Amino acid sequence: MTAVFRRQSLDRLVFAVEALVVVTIIVNIAVTFSNAVVRYLTNQDFPWASDVWTILISIITFLGAPAYFRRGAGMAYTALIDRSDSPNRQALRASGLVIFLAVCVVALAAYPAFFAGQLTQTLQVIGLSSAFVAMWLGLGLLLFCLFTIEKLCALNGRAILIGIAVGAAMALTAVALRRAYYLDVIEIDPFLLIVPALVVAFVTGVPIAGVLALAGLLYFVLTGDAPITSVPSSMQYGVTSFILLAVPFFMVAGTLMEVTGMARRMIDTVQEWVGHWTGGLLVAQVVAMYVFSGLSGSKAADIATVGGVMKTPLRDYGYPPTESVAVLAASAAMGETIPPSLMLLVLGSITTLSVGSLFLAGLLPAAILALVLIAVVIVRSHLFGHLKGPPFRLSRALRRTPQAVPAFLVPVIVVGGIIGGIASPTESATFAVVYGFAAAIVVYRSIGLRTGCIALRDAALTAGMVLFMVSTSNLVSQAIVIDGLGRTLAAAFASLHSPTIFLLGTVIVMVVVGFILEGIPAILIAAPILLPVATRAGIDPLQYGIVLTMAVGIGVFLPPIGIGYYIACAIGEAPVNATMRPSLIYSAFLVLGLVIVVLFPQITVWVPHYFGMH
């Protein structure tokens, strides 16, 4: 009875948190959309808008993330846990939860001093105390602790004891190392000692945001190079960029396309036009991913949408699940630079690169990879006798195409608003959201109040976890700057005097990094270090940003570790081991396509040059 009451109480608490986040998203969309319209008409912004955005993004980040965490693993690497037997699975999960809880508790312990400092500061325009911004971080950390304890209580006693033992061993090791650094007994770079702890956290299912926070936290604990209060302040200031507001907006637009059936109509139309080729349904899958990729803001959602729609016709026409899933994973990797790409948004927020220019620069490189994939699909389909899809009928294709036009217009609105100078990427994202709701209500008539609220909730919580990842990465970035590790890595890359060799070296390194990490953390850590070096080496920064993003994307879907590969196998219901060989073949050709982009930089820079956005 007590357990049931406790769960019901937590359910009510989570409902209230989610409702607040949804309301925040709605207010955010209204303010941003209205500001864009007013500025277009009067050439003036709302003077108070920036202060309001600062508060709203804090709510979405620090309340949305723990609510998302309660619903699942919280964007964690769980492949090892999922393949383990039940006792080991519980022990691994408990270890990860204890480590994550310890990170949250330490950050929470440092929070009061940070909050006290915010009480003495005010927002520039509206005059409210900065505490109205900082308070959500404290509430979020409390919620993370609460939900982590709830997850721990669901495990058996043996697993919990093992988890506590692992956490205690890591804590004692950190204390001992801190003592050794204080006495100058150890002189090696602290990050070399931190790596084993990060590996343990990674394989035990600590959310990637928690792994990033652990890296920064351990550095500051071991070296004492910064006060512990820098932990919450780094997390807070990691999400102050206006560009990051586009993350939840694009996710809402993509979620709307999924729940209203817009995406299905778009994919069905693509299938009508190219499905009759040899290997045509696989070609349709590549084209559909090119069109749809990036709109949801989540690769898992992209794969689920395209893979879910294509799965039945592919099986009906005799395509092996291993082949279709390998193509699905490769086409998802191909789409990392197709606007509106979440990784490009993050890249623009942490560098001086224009997000609009990045969006335009990513179009042709992704098209090169798509053409390479289509060529390989056609050749393999001829070799293995893959059947064609439904016979082509022009009348049926023409009849179905108008139904998909409103869906095809979503990315056009986003890119068109940026190119036309009408709106920033963030404001263009609100145009896409407003248009998506209008199309769903007026054209498709496929959305009700409940469906709309669910779409807003799911997008807001996912965005919260992504933004929390950005928040904790700022902690790691500060540690890297203080440590000088960035200078060391930059010097190593700077020794590669040829720009082409520099780019090819980046491809190799970032494929491996993406292979291990989720894409966004890899970009957050690598881009600020390597982009300035690339620019000094004479490489166009736009080209470097696109190559960096594409290499990470390929790594994320590269078997046998890439997390995206396992997502594709799960959605496509294909055996992991049997799918590995065709997936490696397609990945190899993706790398070949990326090499073409490296050797011919005009592919990347031509479109932004044409529109005067370089």
C-alpha positions as CSV (number, residue, x, y, z in Angstrom):
1,M,0.0,0.0,0.0
2,T,2.8,2.4,0.9
3,A,4.6,1.7,-2.4
4,V,1.4,2.3,-4.4
5,F,0.8,5.6,-2.5
6,R,4.4,6.7,-3.1
7,R,4.2,5.9,-6.8
8,Q,0.8,7.7,-7.1
9,S,2.3,10.8,-5.4
10,L,5.3,10.8,-7.8
11,D,2.9,10.4,-10.7
12,R,1.0,13.5,-9.6
13,L,4.3,15.4,-9.1
14,V,5.5,14.4,-12.6
15,F,2.2,15.3,-14.1
16,A,2.5,18.8,-12.6
17,V,6.1,19.1,-13.8
18,E,5.2,18.0,-17.3
19,A,2.2,20.4,-17.4
20,L,4.4,23.3,-16.5
21,V,6.9,22.3,-19.2
22,V,4.1,22.1,-21.8
23,V,2.8,25.5,-20.8
24,T,6.3,26.9,-21.0
25,I,6.7,25.6,-24.5
26,I,3.4,27.2,-25.5
27,V,4.4,30.5,-24.0
28,N,7.8,30.2,-25.6
29,I,6.3,29.6,-29.1
30,A,3.9,32.5,-28.7
31,V,6.6,35.0,-27.5
32,T,9.1,34.0,-30.2
33,F,6.6,33.9,-33.0
34,S,5.1,37.2,-32.0
35,N,8.5,38.8,-31.6
36,A,9.5,37.7,-35.2
37,V,6.3,39.1,-36.6
38,V,6.6,42.4,-34.8
39,R,10.2,42.8,-35.7
40,Y,9.4,42.1,-39.4
41,L,6.7,44.8,-39.3
42,T,8.4,47.4,-37.1
43,N,12.1,46.4,-37.2
44,Q,12.0,46.3,-33.4
45,D,12.1,43.4,-30.9
46,F,10.2,43.1,-27.7
47,P,12.6,44.7,-25.2
48,W,11.8,42.2,-22.5
49,A,11.9,39.1,-24.8
50,S,15.5,38.1,-24.0
51,D,14.9,38.0,-20.3
52,V,11.7,35.9,-20.7
53,W,13.6,33.5,-23.0
54,T,16.3,33.1,-20.4
55,I,13.7,32.0,-17.8
56,L,11.7,29.8,-20.2
57,I,14.7,27.8,-21.5
58,S,15.8,27.1,-17.9
59,I,12.4,25.7,-17.1
60,I,12.4,23.5,-20.3
61,T,15.9,22.3,-19.6
62,F,16.0,21.6,-15.9
63,L,12.4,20.4,-15.4
64,G,12.0,18.6,-18.8
65,A,15.2,16.6,-18.4
66,P,14.3,14.8,-15.1
67,A,10.7,14.2,-16.4
68,Y,12.2,12.6,-19.5
69,F,14.6,10.6,-17.3
70,R,11.8,9.1,-15.2
71,R,10.2,7.8,-18.4
72,G,13.2,5.8,-19.5
73,A,17.0,5.6,-19.4
74,G,17.5,9.3,-20.1
75,M,19.6,9.1,-23.3
76,A,22.1,6.5,-22.0
77,Y,24.1,3.8,-23.5
78,T,22.3,0.6,-22.5
79,A,23.6,-2.0,-25.0
80,L,25.7,-3.8,-22.4
81,I,22.9,-3.8,-19.9
82,D,20.4,-5.0,-22.4
83,R,22.6,-8.0,-23.4
84,S,23.3,-9.1,-19.8
85,D,21.3,-11.7,-17.9
86,S,18.9,-10.5,-15.3
87,P,21.1,-10.5,-12.1
88,N,24.0,-8.7,-14.0
89,R,21.5,-6.4,-15.7
90,Q,20.2,-5.2,-12.3
91,A,23.7,-4.8,-10.9
92,L,24.8,-2.8,-13.8
93,R,21.7,-0.6,-13.7
94,A,22.1,-0.1,-9.9
95,S,25.7,0.9,-10.3
96,G,24.8,3.5,-13.0
97,L,22.0,4.9,-10.9
98,V,24.2,5.2,-7.8
99,I,26.9,7.0,-9.9
100,F,24.3,9.4,-11.4
101,L,22.8,10.0,-7.9
102,A,26.2,10.9,-6.5
103,V,26.8,13.4,-9.4
104,C,23.4,15.1,-8.7
105,V,24.0,15.2,-4.9
106,V,27.4,16.8,-5.3
107,A,25.9,19.4,-7.8
108,L,23.0,20.0,-5.4
109,A,25.4,20.5,-2.5
110,A,27.2,23.2,-4.4
111,Y,23.9,24.8,-5.5
112,P,23.0,27.0,-2.4
113,A,26.2,29.1,-2.7
114,F,25.5,29.6,-6.4
115,F,21.9,30.5,-5.8
116,A,22.9,33.0,-3.1
117,G,25.0,34.8,-5.6
118,Q,22.1,34.9,-8.1
119,L,19.9,36.6,-5.5
120,T,22.1,39.7,-5.7
121,Q,21.8,40.0,-9.5
122,T,18.8,41.1,-11.6
123,L,17.7,40.5,-15.2
124,Q,18.5,43.6,-17.3
125,V,15.1,44.6,-18.6
126,I,12.3,43.2,-16.5
127,G,14.2,43.7,-13.3
128,L,13.5,40.4,-11.7
129,S,16.1,38.7,-9.6
130,S,18.3,36.2,-11.5
131,A,17.2,33.7,-8.9
132,F,14.0,33.2,-11.0
133,V,16.4,31.8,-13.6
134,A,18.6,29.8,-11.3
135,M,15.8,28.2,-9.2
136,W,14.9,25.7,-11.9
137,L,18.3,24.1,-11.8
138,G,18.0,23.4,-8.1
139,L,14.5,22.0,-8.6
140,G,15.7,19.8,-11.5
141,L,18.6,18.4,-9.5
142,L,16.2,17.6,-6.6
143,L,13.9,15.8,-9.1
144,F,16.8,13.9,-10.6
145,C,17.7,12.7,-7.1
146,L,14.1,11.7,-6.3
147,F,13.6,9.8,-9.6
148,T,16.9,8.1,-9.4
149,I,16.1,6.8,-5.9
150,E,12.7,5.6,-7.2
151,K,14.5,3.6,-9.9
152,L,16.9,2.2,-7.4
153,C,14.1,1.0,-5.1
154,A,12.6,-1.0,-8.0
155,L,15.8,-3.2,-8.1
156,N,16.6,-6.1,-5.8
157,G,18.7,-5.7,-2.6
158,R,21.8,-7.5,-4.0
159,A,21.9,-5.2,-7.0
160,I,21.6,-2.1,-4.8
161,L,24.4,-3.2,-2.6
162,I,26.7,-3.8,-5.6
163,G,25.8,-0.4,-6.9
164,I,26.6,1.3,-3.6
165,A,29.9,-0.6,-3.5
166,V,30.8,0.6,-7.0
167,G,29.9,4.2,-6.1
168,A,31.8,4.1,-2.8
169,A,34.9,2.7,-4.5
170,M,34.8,5.5,-7.1
171,A,34.3,8.1,-4.4
172,L,37.2,6.7,-2.2
173,T,39.5,6.6,-5.3
174,A,38.6,10.2,-6.1
175,V,39.4,11.3,-2.5
176,A,42.7,9.4,-2.6
177,L,43.7,10.9,-5.9
178,R,42.7,14.4,-4.6
179,R,45.1,13.9,-1.7
180,A,47.8,12.7,-4.0
181,Y,47.5,15.8,-6.2
182,Y,47.5,18.0,-3.2
183,L,50.8,16.5,-2.1
184,D,52.2,16.6,-5.6
185,V,52.6,12.8,-5.6
186,I,50.9,12.6,-9.0
187,E,51.8,14.8,-12.0
188,I,50.1,13.2,-14.9
189,D,47.1,14.8,-16.6
190,P,44.0,14.3,-14.5
191,F,41.9,13.4,-17.5
192,L,43.9,10.2,-17.9
193,L,42.8,9.1,-14.4
194,I,39.2,10.2,-15.0
195,V,38.7,8.1,-18.2
196,P,38.3,4.8,-16.3
197,A,35.5,6.3,-14.2
198,L,33.8,7.6,-17.3
199,V,34.0,4.2,-18.9
200,V,32.3,2.6,-15.9
201,A,29.6,5.3,-15.9
202,F,29.1,4.9,-19.6
203,V,28.7,1.1,-19.7
204,T,26.5,1.1,-16.5
205,G,23.8,3.3,-18.2
206,V,24.5,6.7,-16.6
207,P,22.7,9.2,-18.9
208,I,25.2,10.8,-21.3
209,A,24.5,14.2,-19.6
210,G,25.5,12.6,-16.3
211,V,28.7,11.1,-17.8
212,L,29.7,14.6,-19.0
213,A,28.9,16.1,-15.6
214,L,31.0,13.4,-13.9
215,A,34.0,14.3,-16.1
216,G,33.9,17.9,-15.2
217,L,33.1,17.2,-11.5
218,L,35.9,14.7,-11.1
219,Y,38.4,17.2,-12.7
220,F,37.5,19.9,-10.2
221,V,37.5,17.5,-7.3
222,L,40.9,16.0,-8.2
223,T,42.7,19.3,-9.0
224,G,40.9,21.9,-6.9
225,D,41.5,24.3,-9.8
226,A,38.0,25.8,-9.4
227,P,35.6,26.1,-6.6
228,I,32.8,23.5,-6.4
229,T,30.3,26.3,-6.9
230,S,31.5,26.4,-10.5
231,V,29.6,23.2,-11.1
232,P,26.0,24.6,-11.0
233,S,27.1,27.9,-12.5
234,S,28.6,26.1,-15.5
235,M,25.5,24.1,-16.0
236,Q,23.3,27.2,-15.8
237,Y,25.3,29.2,-18.2
238,G,25.6,26.3,-20.6
239,V,22.1,26.9,-21.9
240,T,22.0,30.7,-22.3
241,S,22.3,30.8,-26.1
242,F,19.2,32.0,-27.9
243,I,19.9,29.5,-30.7
244,L,19.2,26.6,-28.3
245,L,15.6,27.7,-28.1
246,A,15.2,26.2,-31.6
247,V,15.8,22.7,-30.2
248,P,12.4,22.3,-28.6
249,F,10.7,24.1,-31.5
250,F,12.1,21.8,-34.1
251,M,11.2,18.8,-32.0
252,V,7.6,20.0,-31.7
253,A,7.4,20.5,-35.5
254,G,8.8,17.0,-36.1
255,T,6.5,15.4,-33.5
256,L,3.5,17.0,-35.1
257,M,4.5,15.5,-38.4
258,E,4.6,12.1,-36.8
259,V,1.4,12.1,-34.7
260,T,-0.8,13.8,-37.4
261,G,0.2,11.4,-40.2
262,M,2.0,14.1,-42.2
263,A,5.2,12.1,-42.2
264,R,3.4,9.0,-43.3
265,R,1.9,10.8,-46.3
266,M,5.3,12.2,-47.2
267,I,7.0,8.8,-47.1
268,D,4.1,7.1,-49.0
269,T,4.5,9.7,-51.8
270,V,8.2,9.1,-52.1
271,Q,7.5,5.3,-52.2
272,E,5.0,5.9,-55.1
273,W,7.6,7.6,-57.2
274,V,10.7,5.4,-56.8
275,G,9.4,2.2,-55.2
276,H,9.1,0.4,-58.6
277,W,12.8,0.5,-59.3
278,T,15.0,-2.6,-58.6
279,G,15.7,-2.1,-54.9
280,G,13.2,0.7,-55.1
281,L,11.7,0.4,-51.7
282,L,15.2,0.7,-50.2
283,V,15.8,3.7,-52.4
284,A,12.5,5.1,-51.1
285,Q,13.8,4.6,-47.6
286,V,17.0,6.6,-48.3
287,V,15.0,9.4,-50.0
288,A,12.4,9.5,-47.3
289,M,15.1,9.8,-44.6
290,Y,16.8,12.6,-46.6
291,V,13.5,14.5,-46.7
292,F,12.4,13.8,-43.1
293,S,15.7,13.6,-41.3
294,G,16.3,16.3,-38.7
295,L,12.7,17.4,-38.4
296,S,12.0,15.6,-35.2
297,G,15.3,16.6,-33.5
298,S,15.8,12.9,-32.5
299,K,17.5,10.2,-34.6
300,A,15.5,7.6,-32.8
301,A,12.3,9.4,-33.8
302,D,13.5,9.7,-37.4
303,I,14.3,6.0,-37.6
304,A,11.1,5.1,-35.9
305,T,9.0,7.2,-38.3
306,V,10.6,6.1,-41.6
307,G,11.4,2.6,-40.5
308,G,7.9,2.1,-39.1
309,V,6.2,3.2,-42.3
310,M,8.6,1.3,-44.6
311,K,8.8,-2.0,-42.6
312,T,5.6,-3.6,-43.8
313,P,6.0,-3.0,-47.6
314,L,9.6,-4.0,-47.4
315,R,8.7,-7.3,-45.8
316,D,5.7,-7.8,-48.1
317,Y,7.9,-7.6,-51.2
318,G,10.5,-9.9,-49.8
319,Y,13.3,-7.6,-48.7
320,P,15.5,-9.2,-46.0
321,P,15.2,-7.4,-42.7
322,T,18.9,-7.3,-42.3
323,E,19.3,-5.4,-45.6
324,S,16.5,-3.0,-44.9
325,V,17.8,-2.2,-41.4
326,A,21.3,-1.7,-42.6
327,V,20.0,0.8,-45.2
328,L,17.9,2.5,-42.6
329,A,20.9,3.0,-40.2
330,A,23.1,4.2,-43.0
331,S,20.5,6.7,-44.3
332,A,20.0,8.0,-40.8
333,A,23.7,8.6,-40.5
334,M,23.6,10.3,-43.9
335,G,21.0,12.8,-42.7
336,E,22.9,14.5,-39.9
337,T,23.6,17.7,-41.9
338,I,20.1,18.0,-43.4
339,P,18.3,21.0,-42.0
340,P,17.0,21.5,-39.5
341,S,19.7,19.3,-38.0
342,L,20.0,19.3,-34.2
343,M,23.7,18.7,-34.3
344,L,24.2,21.7,-36.6
345,L,22.1,23.8,-34.2
346,V,24.3,22.8,-31.3
347,L,27.4,23.4,-33.4
348,G,26.3,26.9,-34.2
349,S,25.4,27.6,-30.6
350,I,29.0,26.8,-29.3
351,T,31.0,28.3,-32.2
352,T,30.9,31.5,-34.3
353,L,29.4,29.7,-37.3
354,S,26.1,30.9,-38.5
355,V,23.3,28.2,-38.1
356,G,21.7,29.4,-41.3
357,S,25.0,29.0,-43.2
358,L,25.4,25.5,-41.7
359,F,21.9,24.5,-42.8
360,L,22.6,25.5,-46.4
361,A,26.1,24.0,-46.3
362,G,24.8,20.6,-45.2
363,L,22.4,20.1,-48.1
364,L,24.8,19.0,-50.9
365,P,27.2,16.9,-48.8
366,A,24.2,14.9,-47.5
367,A,22.9,14.6,-51.1
368,I,26.3,13.1,-52.1
369,L,26.0,10.5,-49.4
370,A,22.4,9.8,-50.4
371,L,23.5,9.3,-54.0
372,V,26.3,6.9,-52.9
373,L,23.8,4.9,-50.8
374,I,21.3,4.7,-53.6
375,A,24.0,3.5,-56.0
376,V,25.1,0.8,-53.6
377,V,21.5,-0.2,-52.9
378,I,20.8,-0.6,-56.7
379,V,24.0,-2.6,-57.3
380,R,23.3,-4.9,-54.3
381,S,19.7,-5.3,-55.2
382,H,20.7,-6.5,-58.7
383,L,23.3,-8.9,-57.2
384,F,21.0,-10.4,-54.6
385,G,17.8,-10.3,-56.7
386,H,15.8,-7.9,-54.4
387,L,12.3,-7.4,-55.8
388,K,10.8,-4.2,-57.0
389,G,8.1,-2.5,-55.1
390,P,4.5,-1.9,-56.3
391,P,4.3,-1.2,-60.1
392,F,4.4,2.5,-61.0
393,R,1.1,4.2,-61.9
394,L,1.3,7.8,-62.8
395,S,-2.3,8.5,-61.9
396,R,-1.9,7.1,-58.4
397,A,1.4,8.9,-57.8
398,L,-0.1,12.3,-58.9
399,R,-3.2,11.7,-56.8
400,R,-1.2,11.0,-53.7
401,T,1.4,13.8,-54.1
402,P,-0.9,16.8,-53.2
403,Q,-1.6,15.1,-49.8
404,A,2.1,15.3,-49.0
405,V,2.8,18.8,-50.2
406,P,2.0,20.5,-46.8
407,A,4.4,18.1,-45.1
408,F,7.2,18.8,-47.7
409,L,6.7,22.5,-47.0
410,V,7.9,22.3,-43.4
411,P,11.6,22.2,-44.2
412,V,11.1,24.7,-47.0
413,I,9.6,27.2,-44.5
414,V,12.5,26.7,-42.1
415,V,15.2,27.2,-44.7
416,G,13.3,29.8,-46.7
417,G,12.8,32.0,-43.6
418,I,16.5,31.9,-42.9
419,I,17.6,32.5,-46.5
420,G,15.1,35.3,-46.9
421,G,16.3,37.1,-43.9
422,I,12.8,37.1,-42.4
423,A,13.7,35.2,-39.3
424,S,16.6,33.6,-37.3
425,P,16.8,29.8,-37.2
426,T,15.0,29.9,-33.8
427,E,12.2,32.0,-35.1
428,S,11.9,29.9,-38.3
429,A,11.4,27.0,-36.0
430,T,8.4,28.7,-34.5
431,F,7.0,29.3,-38.0
432,A,7.3,25.6,-38.7
433,V,5.4,24.8,-35.4
434,V,2.6,27.2,-36.1
435,Y,2.4,26.0,-39.7
436,G,2.4,22.4,-38.6
437,F,-0.5,23.0,-36.2
438,A,-2.4,24.9,-38.9
439,A,-1.8,22.1,-41.5
440,A,-2.8,19.4,-39.0
441,I,-6.1,21.3,-38.1
442,V,-7.1,22.7,-41.4
443,V,-5.7,20.4,-44.1
444,Y,-5.4,17.0,-42.4
445,R,-7.9,17.5,-39.6
446,S,-6.0,14.8,-37.7
447,I,-5.1,16.5,-34.4
448,G,-7.2,17.0,-31.3
449,L,-6.5,18.7,-28.0
450,R,-5.2,15.5,-26.4
451,T,-3.0,14.6,-29.4
452,G,-1.6,18.2,-29.5
453,C,-0.8,18.2,-25.8
454,I,1.0,14.8,-26.0
455,A,3.0,16.0,-29.0
456,L,4.0,19.1,-27.0
457,R,4.9,17.1,-24.0
458,D,7.0,14.4,-25.7
459,A,8.9,17.1,-27.7
460,A,9.4,19.3,-24.7
461,L,10.8,16.5,-22.5
462,T,13.1,15.2,-25.2
463,A,14.3,18.7,-25.8
464,G,14.9,19.1,-22.1
465,M,17.2,16.1,-22.0
466,V,19.1,17.3,-25.0
467,L,19.5,20.8,-23.5
468,F,20.6,19.3,-20.2
469,M,23.3,17.5,-22.2
470,V,24.4,20.8,-23.6
471,S,24.3,22.2,-20.0
472,T,26.6,19.6,-18.5
473,S,29.0,19.7,-21.5
474,N,29.8,23.3,-20.6
475,L,31.2,21.9,-17.3
476,V,33.5,19.6,-19.3
477,S,34.5,22.4,-21.6
478,Q,35.6,24.6,-18.7
479,A,37.6,21.7,-17.3
480,I,39.3,21.1,-20.7
481,V,40.2,24.8,-21.0
482,I,41.7,25.0,-17.4
483,D,43.6,21.7,-17.9
484,G,45.1,22.7,-21.2
485,L,44.0,19.4,-22.8
486,G,42.4,21.4,-25.6
487,R,45.8,23.0,-26.4
488,T,47.4,19.6,-26.5
489,L,44.9,18.2,-28.9
490,A,45.0,21.3,-31.0
491,A,48.8,21.1,-31.2
492,A,48.5,17.4,-32.3
493,F,46.1,18.3,-35.1
494,A,48.1,21.4,-36.0
495,S,51.1,19.2,-36.8
496,L,49.1,17.9,-39.8
497,H,50.2,20.6,-42.2
498,S,48.2,19.6,-45.2
499,P,44.5,20.7,-45.0
500,T,43.4,17.5,-46.7
501,I,45.3,15.3,-44.3
502,F,43.9,17.4,-41.4
503,L,40.4,16.8,-42.7
504,L,40.9,13.1,-43.2
505,G,42.5,12.8,-39.8
506,T,39.4,14.5,-38.4
507,V,37.1,12.0,-40.2
508,I,39.0,9.0,-38.6
509,V,39.1,10.5,-35.1
510,M,35.5,11.7,-35.1
511,V,34.1,8.5,-36.5
512,V,35.7,6.7,-33.6
513,V,34.4,9.4,-31.1
514,G,30.9,9.1,-32.6
515,F,31.3,5.3,-32.4
516,I,31.7,5.7,-28.6
517,L,29.6,8.7,-27.7
518,E,26.2,10.0,-28.8
519,G,26.6,12.6,-31.5
520,I,25.8,15.8,-29.6
521,P,28.4,15.2,-26.8
522,A,31.0,14.5,-29.4
523,I,30.3,17.8,-31.2
524,L,30.2,19.7,-27.9
525,I,33.6,18.5,-26.8
526,A,35.5,18.4,-30.1
527,A,34.2,21.5,-32.1
528,P,35.4,24.3,-29.8
529,I,38.9,22.7,-29.7
530,L,39.4,21.7,-33.4
531,L,37.5,24.3,-35.3
532,P,39.9,27.2,-34.6
533,V,42.9,25.0,-35.5
534,A,41.2,24.0,-38.8
535,T,40.6,27.7,-39.6
536,R,44.3,28.5,-38.9
537,A,45.2,25.6,-41.2
538,G,43.4,27.3,-44.1
539,I,40.3,25.1,-44.0
540,D,36.9,26.8,-44.6
541,P,35.2,26.7,-41.2
542,L,31.9,25.8,-42.8
543,Q,33.4,22.8,-44.6
544,Y,35.1,21.7,-41.4
545,G,31.9,22.0,-39.4
546,I,30.0,19.9,-41.9
547,V,32.8,17.2,-42.2
548,L,33.0,17.1,-38.4
549,T,29.2,16.6,-38.1
550,M,29.0,13.9,-40.8
551,A,31.9,11.9,-39.4
552,V,30.3,11.9,-35.9
553,G,27.0,10.8,-37.5
554,I,28.6,7.9,-39.3
555,G,30.2,6.8,-36.0
556,V,26.9,6.9,-34.1
557,F,25.4,4.3,-36.5
558,L,28.6,2.2,-36.9
559,P,28.4,-1.4,-35.5
560,P,29.1,-3.1,-33.2
561,I,29.0,-0.3,-30.6
562,G,27.3,2.7,-32.2
563,I,24.0,3.3,-30.3
564,G,22.1,4.3,-33.4
565,Y,22.8,0.9,-35.0
566,Y,21.0,-0.8,-32.1
567,I,18.1,1.6,-32.3
568,A,17.7,0.7,-36.0
569,C,17.9,-3.0,-35.4
570,A,15.3,-2.7,-32.6
571,I,12.9,-0.7,-34.8
572,G,13.4,-2.9,-37.9
573,E,13.2,-6.1,-35.9
574,A,16.4,-7.5,-37.4
575,P,19.0,-9.6,-35.6
576,V,22.0,-7.5,-34.5
577,N,24.7,-10.0,-35.5
578,A,23.3,-10.8,-38.9
579,T,22.8,-7.2,-39.8
580,M,26.3,-6.2,-38.9
581,R,27.9,-7.2,-42.2
582,P,25.6,-5.3,-44.6
583,S,25.7,-2.4,-42.2
584,L,29.5,-2.2,-42.3
585,I,29.4,-2.3,-46.1
586,Y,27.0,0.7,-46.2
587,S,29.0,2.5,-43.6
588,A,32.2,2.0,-45.7
589,F,30.5,3.6,-48.6
590,L,29.3,6.5,-46.4
591,V,32.9,7.1,-45.5
592,L,33.8,7.0,-49.2
593,G,31.1,9.7,-49.8
594,L,32.5,11.8,-47.0
595,V,36.0,11.5,-48.5
596,I,34.5,13.0,-51.7
597,V,33.2,15.9,-49.7
598,V,36.6,16.4,-48.1
599,L,38.4,16.4,-51.5
600,F,35.9,18.8,-53.1
601,P,35.1,21.6,-50.6
602,Q,33.0,23.4,-53.3
603,I,30.3,20.8,-52.5
604,T,29.9,22.3,-49.0
605,V,30.4,26.0,-49.6
606,W,28.7,26.5,-53.0
607,V,25.1,26.8,-51.7
608,P,25.8,29.3,-48.8
609,H,28.0,31.3,-51.2
610,Y,25.2,31.4,-53.7
611,F,22.8,32.9,-51.2
612,G,25.4,35.2,-49.8
613,M,25.4,33.6,-46.3
614,H,29.1,32.5,-46.0
